[in-house]
């Protein structure tokens, strides 16, 4: 992948969400909530607190969705990251 975020931005891939409940009921894709956790795939030059491979928690409804090489990614500003797990 040839994508490098600029400045204080990170490229992340959302973690997968279970598609069935604990009791075994399947949840359709349109009823699932998007997860608020992701794995960091690339970082900008001014990012200090996270590194590639970290699992992060970020604010809801933030970031820019991006499709690279058939994969869904999200570009976030560092200020929208709540913490590292």
Secondary structure, 3 states (H helix, E strand, C coil): CCCCCCCCEEEEEECCCCCECCCCCECCHHHCCCCCEEEEEEECCCCCCCCCCCEEEECCCCCEEEEECCEEEEEEEHHHEEEEC
